[in-house]
Structure formats: structure tokens, C-alpha cells
Amino acid sequence: MLALGLLLNFAGIGLFCWLIFTLAVYALPSFVGLFVFMLALHSGAGVLGAPILGIAAAGTTLAIGQIAFAMTRSVIIRAIIAALFAVPATLAGYQVVFAMSQVGVPSLVWREIFACICAVFIGGTAWTRLTIFPQVRPLDPGRAVGSDPQPVLTAAAHKQ
């Protein structure tokens, strides 16, 4: 029974680590959405209007960031956009790791060290996820997006 508990704890910690690294890119839209939600709730938007405004603000922030990153060709502007998304991910990663390390690490100094190191890794992961995937495509006003010419199938291609 003890071995099963250890395996489940290990799987749970692994799941939390995977979630932190996967969702780190969405820290900025989450913060914006939460800010707009709280602002709308305190200004009288109500229980139904505030979540709608928060979700819309988070989605708009994510869409604007992705469109701006995909449309610009300047390396400096891309780095600024990536930093805008990676810095909140780093701060959120620090807070999550610091809070989770209180369970198993009794020393405050080691919790701080562990949280700082993990925050750098989480921020670096968010930075990498933002900068490595999008490829800049040349703008061609005569073609629709994604309408690459299809190769002509020959008889040799059919025989394979």
C-alpha cells in the first residue's frame, strides 16, 4: 500500500509539473482576464457579466499577442512580445513552486532557491514555446492564406 501511495504521489507531482510547463504561456492572458473580471465585478457588471468580460479580455489578449507575434518580422519586437508573455509566466511559476515546496521542504532558504531556479526554467520554457513554433511566411496578396500549390501526382506516385 505504501508503494502505491508513493507512485500516486510521484504521478501527481509529475502532473502538476507538466501543467505548469504547458500552461505557462497562458499566464499573461489569465492575469489580464482576472484583472478585467475583478474590475467588472467591482464596477457593477454582476455575477454573469464579469466572467464574460474576463474571458473575452483573456481571449483578446492571447489573440492580439499571437497575431502581433506572427505578423511582425522584427526580432526586437518579437523579443518584446515574447518577454511580455514570459515574465508573468516566470512570476507565476515562482509562486506555484514556492507554494508547493512548503509541503516537503522545511527550510525557507531552500524553498527560495528551489523556487527561483524553477521560475527561471518555467520562464525559459514559456519563452521557447513562444519563439520556436511560429514561422514567418512571406505576405503574398494574390494568394489566400494556406493555399500552397499542391504537387501534381504522377504515375510513379500512384504505384508506391
Backbone as a chain_set.jsonl record, in Angstrom:
{"seq": "MLALGLLLNFAGIGLFCWLIFTLAVYALPSFVGLFVFMLALHSGAGVLGAPILGIAAAGTTLAIGQIAFAMTRSVIIRAIIAALFAVPATLAGYQVVFAMSQVGVPSLVWREIFACICAVFIGGTAWTRLTIFPQVRPLDPGRAVGSDPQPVLTAAAHKQ", "coords": {"N": [[0.821, -1.191, 0.0], [1.997, 1.188, 0.703], [3.813, 1.54, -1.365], [2.088, 1.989, -3.503], [0.962, 4.418, -2.747], [3.246, 6.051, -2.85], [3.806, 5.911, -5.596], [1.482, 7.107, -6.664], [1.723, 9.682, -5.546], [4.078, 10.509, -6.826], [3.172, 10.469, -9.472], [1.199, 12.459, -9.303], [2.723, 14.761, -8.657], [4.254, 14.856, -10.959], [2.196, 15.365, -12.813], [1.382, 17.938, -11.978], [3.759, 19.358, -12.515], [3.912, 19.046, -15.308], [1.573, 20.431, -16.036], [2.236, 23.016, -15.167], [4.418, 23.689, -16.836], [3.213, 23.443, -19.345], [1.029, 25.221, -19.339], [2.189, 27.657, -18.884], [2.544, 29.6, -20.826], [0.127, 30.828, -21.015], [-0.128, 32.601, -18.906], [-0.067, 35.468, -18.922], [-2.481, 36.163, -20.449], [-4.289, 35.038, -18.612], [-3.854, 36.563, -16.282], [-4.651, 39.099, -17.222], [-7.324, 38.564, -17.863], [-8.305, 37.898, -15.302], [-7.888, 40.326, -13.985], [-9.593, 42.069, -15.437], [-11.999, 40.784, -14.923], [-12.236, 41.131, -12.091], [-12.274, 43.926, -11.984], [-14.608, 44.483, -13.465], [-16.481, 43.177, -11.871], [-16.394, 44.63, -9.477], [-17.236, 47.057, -10.416], [-19.874, 46.783, -10.925], [-20.865, 45.003, -12.873], [-21.987, 42.58, -12.425], [-22.724, 39.125, -11.539], [-22.987, 37.519, -13.76], [-22.093, 39.065, -15.938], [-19.425, 39.82, -15.387], [-17.7, 37.436, -15.511], [-17.959, 36.901, -18.256], [-16.868, 39.187, -19.437], [-14.238, 38.96, -18.426], [-13.336, 36.531, -19.574], [-13.522, 37.217, -22.263], [-11.642, 39.297, -22.367], [-9.277, 37.903, -21.725], [-9.116, 36.088, -23.883], [-8.933, 37.911, -25.995], [-6.507, 39.163, -25.401], [-4.708, 37.01, -25.707], [-5.138, 36.427, -28.439], [-4.398, 38.857, -29.679], [-1.695, 38.955, -28.935], [-0.681, 36.63, -30.23], [-1.262, 37.207, -32.918], [0.169, 39.592, -33.295], [2.754, 38.653, -32.835], [3.033, 36.843, -34.925], [2.758, 38.44, -37.171], [4.772, 40.388, -37.196], [8.101, 41.033, -38.291], [10.347, 41.904, -37.181], [13.03, 41.24, -35.072], [13.488, 42.38, -32.602], [10.982, 43.397, -31.794], [9.579, 41.002, -31.688], [10.983, 39.782, -29.595], [10.282, 41.483, -27.49], [7.508, 41.049, -27.351], [7.5, 38.315, -26.742], [8.776, 38.473, -24.264], [6.843, 39.875, -22.83], [4.965, 37.879, -22.497], [6.473, 35.9, -21.231], [7.515, 36.891, -18.797], [5.307, 37.208, -16.887], [4.753, 34.467, -16.746], [7.058, 33.506, -15.559], [6.896, 34.739, -13.032], [4.491, 33.604, -12.093], [5.238, 30.917, -12.107], [7.237, 30.945, -10.15], [5.691, 31.537, -7.855], [3.95, 29.315, -7.744], [5.72, 27.115, -7.478], [7.022, 27.833, -5.123], [4.891, 27.753, -3.308], [4.128, 25.054, -3.521], [6.436, 23.812, -2.639], [6.424, 24.173, 0.064], [5.254, 22.028, 1.218], [7.072, 19.876, 1.334], [9.67, 20.845, 1.863], [11.393, 21.996, 4.512], [13.105, 24.181, 5.084], [13.331, 27.664, 4.701], [15.181, 29.008, 3.137], [16.038, 27.073, 1.26], [13.617, 26.627, -0.012], [13.228, 29.102, -1.269], [15.482, 29.139, -2.992], [14.967, 26.871, -4.577], [12.512, 27.644, -5.707], [13.285, 29.922, -7.18], [15.092, 28.837, -9.063], [13.411, 27.051, -10.435], [11.555, 28.89, -11.407], [13.052, 30.273, -13.306], [13.435, 28.207, -15.152], [10.761, 27.702, -15.895], [9.973, 30.177, -16.971], [11.824, 30.272, -19.085], [10.926, 28.091, -20.548], [8.39, 29.003, -21.322], [9.184, 31.181, -22.892], [10.587, 29.825, -24.918], [8.543, 28.231, -26.01], [6.989, 30.197, -27.134], [8.643, 31.379, -29.056], [9.716, 29.423, -30.75], [7.907, 27.978, -32.369], [6.205, 29.535, -34.277], [6.442, 30.346, -37.72], [7.632, 32.744, -39.923], [5.855, 33.705, -42.683], [6.106, 34.728, -46.044], [4.307, 37.573, -47.152], [1.87, 37.419, -49.539], [-0.165, 39.059, -51.516], [-1.782, 38.075, -53.523], [-2.564, 35.51, -53.019], [-4.513, 33.25, -51.075], [-4.413, 32.625, -47.52], [-2.654, 29.783, -46.575], [-2.984, 28.46, -48.973], [-1.152, 26.758, -50.433], [0.556, 25.677, -53.366], [-0.432, 22.565, -54.66], [1.362, 19.542, -55.128], [1.697, 17.908, -58.283], [0.296, 14.799, -58.903], [1.958, 12.009, -60.05], [2.332, 9.149, -62.229], [4.21, 7.525, -61.04], [3.947, 8.137, -58.374], [1.491, 7.028, -57.788], [1.999, 4.291, -57.917], [3.412, 3.572, -55.673]], "CA": [[0.0, 0.0, 0.0], [2.908, 2.323, 0.748], [4.376, 1.715, -2.703], [1.047, 2.585, -4.325], [0.891, 5.826, -2.348], [4.414, 6.745, -3.401], [3.629, 6.023, -7.044], [0.451, 8.107, -6.929], [2.308, 10.993, -5.252], [5.008, 10.818, -7.906], [2.364, 10.793, -10.653], [0.56, 13.755, -9.053], [3.73, 15.813, -8.8], [4.554, 14.925, -12.397], [1.08, 16.028, -13.474], [1.474, 19.364, -11.68], [4.893, 19.918, -13.261], [3.515, 19.11, -16.709], [0.615, 21.528, -16.176], [2.932, 24.295, -15.008], [5.209, 23.973, -18.031], [2.34, 23.55, -20.506], [0.145, 26.377, -19.248], [2.944, 28.864, -18.543], [2.38, 30.585, -21.885], [-1.157, 31.496, -20.837], [-0.147, 33.366, -17.659], [-0.45, 36.855, -19.193], [-3.927, 36.271, -20.678], [-5.011, 34.73, -17.374], [-3.769, 37.733, -15.409], [-5.492, 40.154, -17.801], [-8.706, 38.15, -17.685], [-8.656, 38.025, -13.889], [-7.956, 41.752, -13.67], [-10.82, 42.613, -16.02], [-13.1, 40.188, -14.162], [-12.361, 41.817, -10.796], [-12.661, 45.309, -12.259], [-16.015, 44.482, -13.864], [-17.289, 42.757, -10.731], [-16.465, 45.738, -8.518], [-17.898, 48.222, -11.008], [-21.299, 46.538, -11.009], [-21.261, 44.226, -14.047], [-22.78, 41.464, -11.956], [-22.134, 37.79, -11.493], [-22.987, 36.951, -15.109], [-21.353, 39.901, -16.873], [-17.995, 39.879, -15.075], [-16.943, 36.342, -16.133], [-17.963, 37.04, -19.717], [-15.863, 40.203, -19.766], [-12.915, 38.421, -18.124], [-12.974, 35.539, -20.599], [-13.311, 37.951, -23.521], [-10.366, 40.02, -22.268], [-8.188, 36.926, -21.802], [-9.037, 35.613, -25.262], [-8.45, 39.006, -26.84], [-5.074, 39.332, -25.121], [-3.992, 35.911, -26.352], [-5.229, 36.585, -29.891], [-3.574, 40.001, -30.081], [-0.293, 38.56, -28.802], [-0.318, 35.687, -31.281], [-1.295, 37.884, -34.216], [1.299, 40.53, -33.345], [3.995, 37.883, -32.949], [3.095, 36.215, -36.247], [2.789, 39.43, -38.242], [5.985, 41.195, -37.214], [9.322, 40.37, -38.735], [11.45, 42.465, -36.417], [13.456, 40.378, -33.981], [13.36, 43.129, -31.352], [9.568, 43.421, -31.414], [9.248, 39.635, -31.292], [11.549, 39.552, -28.269], [9.468, 42.24, -26.539], [6.231, 40.334, -27.208], [7.785, 37.074, -26.01], [9.055, 38.836, -22.871], [5.567, 40.215, -22.201], [4.303, 36.637, -22.129], [7.334, 35.05, -20.411], [7.722, 37.445, -17.447], [4.256, 36.726, -15.977], [4.9, 33.021, -16.566], [8.12, 33.329, -14.586], [6.361, 35.101, -11.716], [3.515, 32.583, -11.699], [5.996, 29.709, -11.814], [7.868, 31.127, -8.845], [4.682, 31.444, -6.802], [3.446, 27.947, -7.659], [6.756, 26.233, -6.946], [7.245, 28.196, -3.726], [3.765, 27.246, -2.52], [4.163, 23.588, -3.487], [7.608, 23.337, -1.906], [6.171, 24.257, 1.503], [4.813, 20.721, 1.681], [8.16, 18.942, 1.592], [10.963, 21.465, 2.158], [11.187, 22.795, 5.726], [13.958, 25.355, 5.163], [12.884, 28.78, 3.865], [16.245, 29.327, 2.179], [15.988, 26.097, 0.175], [12.393, 26.873, -0.777], [13.501, 30.261, -2.135], [16.431, 28.727, -4.036], [14.257, 25.958, -5.46], [11.502, 28.416, -6.442], [13.964, 30.787, -8.154], [15.619, 28.006, -10.152], [12.275, 26.561, -11.228], [10.961, 30.034, -12.101], [13.865, 30.516, -14.495], [13.118, 27.149, -16.119], [9.395, 27.879, -16.386], [10.016, 31.336, -17.862], [12.54, 29.863, -20.292], [10.037, 27.226, -21.322], [7.383, 29.86, -21.946], [9.881, 31.929, -23.949], [10.874, 28.899, -26.017], [7.288, 27.843, -26.658], [6.506, 31.327, -27.919], [9.527, 31.785, -30.149], [10.212, 28.359, -31.614], [6.921, 27.39, -33.271], [5.705, 30.286, -35.436], [7.355, 30.642, -38.811], [7.187, 33.893, -40.695], [5.608, 33.406, -44.089], [6.049, 35.968, -46.826], [2.967, 38.025, -47.492], [1.593, 37.443, -50.967], [-1.565, 39.485, -51.557], [-2.528, 37.396, -54.563], [-2.918, 34.154, -52.606], [-5.162, 33.104, -49.776], [-3.551, 32.007, -46.522], [-2.722, 28.334, -46.549], [-3.273, 27.871, -50.281], [0.094, 26.376, -51.079], [0.283, 24.862, -54.548], [-0.347, 21.135, -54.419], [2.178, 18.878, -56.154], [0.955, 17.106, -59.25], [0.537, 13.37, -58.717], [2.393, 11.338, -61.287], [2.091, 7.705, -62.232], [5.142, 6.916, -60.085], [3.413, 8.34, -57.025], [0.38, 6.108, -57.599], [2.483, 2.897, -57.812], [4.05, 3.31, -54.377]], "C": [[0.869, 1.261, 0.0], [3.5, 2.605, -0.63], [3.355, 2.365, -3.635], [0.899, 4.072, -4.011], [2.052, 6.635, -2.896], [4.294, 6.926, -4.91], [2.58, 7.075, -7.393], [0.942, 9.517, -6.613], [3.26, 11.434, -6.354], [4.256, 11.2, -9.175], [1.678, 12.143, -10.489], [1.526, 14.907, -9.197], [4.126, 15.972, -10.26], [3.457, 15.618, -13.176], [1.114, 17.532, -13.222], [2.623, 20.023, -12.44], [4.553, 20.049, -14.739], [2.54, 20.256, -16.945], [1.299, 22.885, -16.084], [3.683, 24.649, -16.288], [4.331, 24.147, -19.271], [1.536, 24.844, -20.492], [0.878, 27.684, -18.935], [2.761, 29.964, -19.586], [1.112, 31.412, -21.677], [-1.242, 32.304, -19.549], [-0.586, 34.811, -17.898], [-1.932, 36.978, -19.529], [-4.755, 35.959, -19.431], [-5.005, 35.912, -16.422], [-4.659, 38.864, -15.921], [-6.96, 39.814, -17.615], [-9.17, 38.275, -16.245], [-8.777, 39.487, -13.477], [-9.243, 42.374, -14.192], [-12.044, 42.054, -15.29], [-13.307, 40.919, -12.84], [-12.797, 43.262, -10.977], [-14.143, 45.396, -12.622], [-16.921, 44.101, -12.699], [-17.454, 43.893, -9.731], [-17.144, 46.975, -9.098], [-19.376, 47.973, -11.272], [-21.757, 45.75, -12.219], [-22.084, 43.007, -13.659], [-22.055, 40.14, -12.063], [-22.093, 37.149, -12.877], [-22.139, 37.753, -16.086], [-19.855, 39.895, -16.642], [-17.214, 38.694, -15.645], [-16.887, 36.427, -17.65], [-16.921, 38.062, -20.152], [-14.444, 39.699, -19.508], [-12.437, 37.425, -19.162], [-12.708, 36.226, -21.931], [-11.98, 38.698, -23.503], [-9.184, 39.067, -22.368], [-8.018, 36.409, -23.224], [-8.51, 36.666, -26.217], [-6.958, 39.228, -26.643], [-4.25, 38.248, -25.807], [-3.991, 36.069, -27.865], [-4.363, 37.731, -30.385], [-2.094, 39.649, -29.999], [0.154, 37.62, -29.909], [-0.292, 36.343, -32.653], [-0.115, 38.836, -34.352], [2.617, 39.789, -33.52], [4.136, 37.272, -34.336], [3.265, 37.233, -37.365], [4.099, 40.219, -38.309], [7.186, 40.363, -37.651], [10.538, 40.869, -37.966], [11.763, 41.564, -35.218], [13.272, 41.086, -32.634], [11.91, 43.153, -30.885], [9.103, 42.028, -31.009], [9.783, 39.323, -29.894], [10.744, 40.284, -27.192], [8.141, 41.527, -26.295], [6.435, 39.04, -26.424], [8.075, 37.366, -24.538], [7.776, 39.217, -22.135], [4.801, 38.966, -21.774], [5.143, 35.807, -21.158], [7.521, 35.58, -18.986], [6.584, 37.065, -16.503], [4.31, 35.218, -15.747], [5.987, 32.722, -15.541], [7.626, 33.645, -13.181], [5.359, 34.069, -11.212], [4.216, 31.273, -11.351], [6.687, 29.782, -10.468], [6.856, 30.92, -7.726], [4.175, 30.013, -6.634], [4.482, 27.022, -7.039], [7.034, 26.562, -5.484], [6.125, 27.653, -2.839], [3.792, 25.723, -2.425], [5.348, 23.065, -2.685], [7.426, 23.451, -0.393], [5.74, 22.915, 2.078], [5.999, 19.86, 2.093], [9.496, 19.533, 1.97], [10.804, 22.357, 3.38], [11.982, 24.102, 5.772], [13.478, 26.441, 4.203], [13.913, 29.119, 2.793], [16.195, 28.365, 0.99], [14.717, 26.236, -0.642], [12.588, 28.029, -1.74], [14.42, 29.882, -3.291], [15.728, 27.846, -5.065], [13.237, 26.711, -6.31], [12.148, 29.311, -7.498], [14.492, 29.984, -9.344], [14.483, 27.516, -11.046], [11.599, 27.697, -11.984], [11.739, 30.365, -13.373], [13.564, 29.466, -15.568], [11.724, 27.33, -16.718], [9.325, 29.08, -17.333], [10.737, 31.024, -19.163], [11.709, 28.954, -21.175], [8.964, 28.039, -22.028], [7.994, 30.651, -23.098], [10.112, 31.028, -25.161], [9.604, 28.5, -26.755], [6.735, 28.971, -27.514], [7.352, 31.567, -29.158], [9.881, 30.666, -31.122], [9.201, 27.908, -32.658], [6.524, 28.264, -34.448], [6.8, 30.535, -36.468], [6.776, 31.804, -39.599], [7.043, 33.463, -42.142], [5.561, 34.708, -44.853], [4.605, 36.3, -47.188], [2.837, 38.104, -49.006], [0.126, 37.812, -51.121], [-2.403, 38.744, -52.595], [-3.011, 36.012, -54.162], [-3.619, 34.172, -51.266], [-4.195, 32.416, -48.819], [-3.751, 30.503, -46.542], [-3.023, 27.694, -47.891], [-1.968, 27.596, -51.015], [-0.234, 25.525, -52.297], [0.5, 23.383, -54.234], [0.509, 20.501, -55.502], [1.301, 18.001, -57.033], [1.317, 15.652, -59.011], [0.908, 12.75, -60.067], [2.084, 9.864, -61.166], [3.008, 7.012, -61.233], [4.622, 7.049, -58.672], [2.261, 7.381, -56.753], [0.839, 4.67, -57.375], [3.056, 2.594, -56.443], [3.06, 2.853, -53.439]], "O": [[0.524, 2.267, -0.62], [3.67, 3.762, -1.017], [3.717, 3.199, -4.465], [0.729, 4.888, -4.917], [1.873, 7.764, -3.352], [4.644, 7.981, -5.44], [2.775, 7.854, -8.326], [0.613, 10.456, -7.338], [3.249, 12.593, -6.767], [4.644, 12.135, -9.875], [1.587, 12.901, -11.454], [1.188, 15.929, -9.795], [4.311, 17.09, -10.742], [3.74, 16.379, -14.102], [0.901, 18.319, -14.145], [2.47, 21.132, -12.952], [4.876, 21.063, -15.359], [2.657, 20.975, -17.937], [0.975, 23.799, -16.842], [3.597, 25.778, -16.77], [4.675, 24.925, -20.161], [1.383, 25.49, -21.528], [0.234, 28.716, -18.742], [2.82, 31.146, -19.248], [1.036, 32.56, -22.114], [-2.345, 32.663, -19.135], [-1.406, 35.329, -17.14], [-2.603, 37.829, -18.945], [-5.81, 36.558, -19.224], [-6.029, 36.233, -15.82], [-5.346, 39.515, -15.134], [-7.756, 40.679, -17.248], [-10.293, 38.706, -15.986], [-9.667, 39.846, -12.706], [-9.91, 43.121, -13.476], [-13.016, 42.776, -15.068], [-14.433, 41.286, -12.505], [-13.607, 43.766, -10.2], [-14.851, 46.28, -12.14], [-18.015, 44.648, -12.56], [-18.544, 44.092, -9.194], [-17.58, 47.849, -8.348], [-20.067, 48.852, -11.787], [-22.934, 45.816, -12.573], [-22.808, 42.46, -14.492], [-20.948, 40.042, -12.593], [-21.232, 36.307, -13.133], [-21.523, 37.172, -16.98], [-19.084, 39.959, -17.6], [-16.147, 38.908, -16.22], [-15.88, 36.066, -18.26], [-16.182, 37.84, -21.111], [-13.54, 39.983, -20.293], [-11.281, 37.461, -19.584], [-11.775, 35.86, -22.646], [-11.271, 38.73, -24.508], [-8.191, 39.383, -23.024], [-6.894, 36.305, -23.715], [-7.742, 36.366, -27.13], [-6.228, 39.456, -27.607], [-3.219, 38.534, -26.416], [-2.961, 35.868, -28.509], [-3.67, 37.599, -31.394], [-1.321, 40.001, -30.891], [1.238, 37.784, -30.467], [0.595, 36.068, -33.46], [0.529, 38.886, -35.4], [3.493, 40.235, -34.261], [5.244, 37.192, -34.867], [3.854, 36.921, -38.401], [4.487, 40.67, -39.387], [7.26, 39.159, -37.408], [11.63, 40.314, -38.09], [10.873, 41.183, -34.457], [12.935, 40.445, -31.638], [11.639, 42.95, -29.701], [8.309, 41.892, -30.078], [9.104, 38.67, -29.1], [10.551, 39.754, -26.098], [7.7, 41.415, -25.152], [5.638, 38.708, -25.547], [7.671, 36.602, -23.661], [7.632, 38.919, -20.949], [4.065, 39.0, -20.788], [4.583, 35.08, -20.338], [7.67, 34.787, -18.057], [6.866, 36.626, -15.388], [3.952, 34.743, -14.669], [5.854, 31.793, -14.745], [7.905, 32.901, -12.241], [5.378, 33.703, -10.037], [3.825, 30.595, -10.401], [6.723, 28.799, -9.727], [7.131, 30.208, -6.76], [3.992, 29.549, -5.509], [4.15, 26.225, -6.162], [7.261, 25.655, -4.684], [6.384, 27.15, -1.746], [3.509, 25.163, -1.366], [5.269, 21.98, -2.109], [8.209, 22.871, 0.36], [5.847, 22.689, 3.283], [5.93, 19.175, 3.114], [10.393, 18.79, 2.368], [10.137, 23.388, 3.294], [11.562, 25.044, 6.444], [13.245, 26.171, 3.025], [13.554, 29.475, 1.671], [16.299, 28.794, -0.159], [14.732, 25.988, -1.848], [12.167, 27.957, -2.895], [14.169, 30.257, -4.436], [15.873, 28.046, -6.271], [13.112, 26.446, -7.505], [11.615, 29.445, -8.6], [14.355, 30.402, -10.494], [14.586, 27.564, -12.271], [11.115, 27.488, -13.097], [11.145, 30.7, -14.398], [13.452, 29.794, -16.749], [11.534, 27.132, -17.918], [8.686, 29.004, -18.382], [10.309, 31.464, -20.23], [11.776, 29.033, -22.401], [8.663, 27.796, -23.197], [7.384, 30.775, -24.16], [9.859, 31.43, -26.296], [9.589, 28.438, -27.984], [6.075, 28.714, -28.522], [6.818, 31.924, -30.208], [10.315, 30.955, -32.237], [9.601, 27.49, -33.744], [6.507, 27.756, -35.569], [7.929, 30.888, -36.129], [5.584, 31.838, -39.902], [7.974, 32.931, -42.747], [5.025, 35.698, -44.353], [3.799, 35.419, -47.489], [3.618, 38.787, -49.668], [-0.746, 36.975, -50.884], [-3.631, 38.793, -52.535], [-3.79, 35.397, -54.891], [-3.339, 35.022, -50.421], [-3.277, 31.715, -49.245], [-4.881, 30.014, -46.528], [-3.294, 26.495, -47.948], [-1.72, 28.142, -52.09], [-1.184, 24.742, -52.274], [1.497, 23.008, -53.617], [0.403, 20.873, -56.67], [0.304, 17.432, -56.586], [2.495, 15.303, -58.926], [0.236, 12.96, -61.077], [1.63, 9.393, -60.124], [2.619, 6.007, -60.638], [4.835, 6.158, -57.85], [2.068, 6.959, -55.613], [0.143, 3.902, -56.711], [3.172, 1.421, -56.09], [3.384, 2.574, -52.285]]}, "num_chains": 1, "name": "protein.A"}
